[in-house]
Amino acid sequence: MRKQIFLQDLINRMSMEEKLGQLNLLTGAMDSTGMKNSGDLVPKIRNGTCGAVFNVFTPSATRTLQDVALESPMGIPLIFGYDVIHGHRTIYPIPLGLSCSWNLDLVRRCAQMAGAEAAADGLHWVYSPMVDISQDARWGRVAEGSGEDPWLGSKIAAAMVTGYQGASLAEDGSVVACVKHFALYGAPMGGRDYNTVDMSRGEMEETYFPPYRAAIEAGARTVMTSFNEIDGIPASANRWLLTEKLRTDWGFNGCVVTDYTAVTEMKSHGTSANDADAAKQSLDAGVDMDMVSEVFITELPQLLATGDVCETQINTAVMRVLELKWDLGLFENPYSHCNEEHARTRHLCKENRELSRLAALESVVLLKNESQLLPLTKQGSIAVIGPLADSRRDMLGCWVAAGDEMQACSAFEGICEAVGDRAVIHFAKGCDIQKENDSWLADAKIAASCADVVLLVLGESWQMNGEAASRTNIKLPKCQRKLAAEMLKTGKPCVLITMSGRPLDLSWEDKKFSSILHAWALGTEGGRALADIIFGTAAPIGKLTMGFPRHVGQLPMTYREKSTGRPYDASIQYSSKYLDAPNDALYPFGHGLTYGKFRYGKTVVSSSMMKLDETLTISSEITNLTQHPATETLQLYLRDLVASVSRPVKELRGYERVNLAPGETRLVSFIITSKDLSFIGRDLKPVIELGEFDAMIGPNSKELQAARFTLCC
Ligand code: NOJ
């Protein structure tokens, strides 16, 4: 009540220019995350024509601008935003990597840590989580998301929002989350960033919308529009999306901000003749804040004068922005986040580094370990080779906010630290990341020939994934494969450690190497975590959240595929398949090994019939076949055999991580309700249909044992 009275009174006293100023989000110059810059912010802030700023941080830099804002006619404080994607100062694994932990509490704690570090740096608002589902590893931004699965992606989205926003925005260390990119940004044609998206409504509802919705249900206060079009209408002008779906259907009542210059880009889309047209379309669609285009501020006055937009629309948007500021406590204390002491004590503190190391540990995925080369013992001589082996910057990955590579630990550094003087370590770069240059090769050959074992660290540099970093070829660069071949020729046992921001085509490597460990970009403590795993201080437990294809030509692909009318059969010519590769992934969704072996029992259902209002228990026995404790994540998938709309051949509906003592057998059970069997029906609404289902449990989306049951009334 007090809030409404205060804010309404404020709006009543604001000039139109000041109102539009609240809708104007500008970029500072401390980072560059788009093509246009906003020039000198000070005069705009001083006259009240800028309501929020991003790409400015640190207590002193934000304090300086906040001082200016408080001198503006209405003295309305600024909100400061930033792309805090996987940590702010302490960097944790790229989101795609962290999602492989399948550990929601860890994900939440990482977001909370990032939020608290950001809040200690003058920031109120993080442009995260990115919840775009993607089935296309060519798209560089898969690095920023949580993979291909909408069910798991939804849980991760909610966990991140909870981590950032805490119980209340006014709480110390809480920041506003921004769900992005709304919507469907992860499905650009050909995997090319910013490209057109064309998708059925059914697929939107079933596969792409759930994580955005889950984030909103978890309380996310802001939503960022995507660059792409939906049904031919750019997201930032799409009223069906931003108002009917988001607000009316899903009940969102926070702020919608566009992506960087997305409003003015409608001219390039060819859906607006000019900026005025673009501004009107955006406001009409339900956008509240214009990021960097500055067309709300320049065009809306004239549109108001001609009656093309009305003041109520503007007041509504302004109220949403002001409510956010109020809820952040900014009207009470505009400097609450400008706290040097917090910055000193929170940034890169011991607990944050420890959390980052744990997150890195849980993100690593052991793809293959056929002759059990891993873990290594700390003895003899070990060659650490490869262009990424001693790169701190690449260990941090893309989008590192205020992360500092000088604070990071490379693979080589982590290995040296772990080994101390118990083994001799030889390092050689071997080759460049992408350029052909043989001058490093000879040293690598010498290092390998002197060693008992070779650790080869290959993959993508941080610039090879993320925004505007799509690739048509997702193999390791040619020069790195050449180095790999040379290392194999030495005949030394050789472990391949891959780093990347996307699933790679490792078909060749899979044939040549018996052990492959996938390390993404693990963040500040990456090298130490990797060493823990290499030497068995910790075992790998990550499970892929995006399958690794056999060939780029299979993309887009997902384990949630449909059967089709001509299901895959290698022996049938007219079945749905390729002439030159199988259909499935090389390393499927859910895959990830550990230093242990398990035996899965048969999948058992508590009853062959399940009534609509009943639960069903689905179980499997699992046995640890090794002589040491081991951890496994059991996964439950469901299939609806006959439905009014074709259903995927399997869909993740549960998982459980268990720690098993040596030789231990445990019964693991999942309880489902009929809600777990619902899907998007012909009328695009959730529906539950009676009939037969398969319940499947296993270590990944491929090696599953099924049991059938019938849903009845
Ligand atoms: C463009 C990116 O698409 C978006 O994710 C980011 O938040 C903004 N730039 C702001 O930097």
Residues whose N, C-alpha, C, O or C-beta is under 5 A from the ligand:
A	BS01	NOJ	T33 D83 Y127 D259 Y260
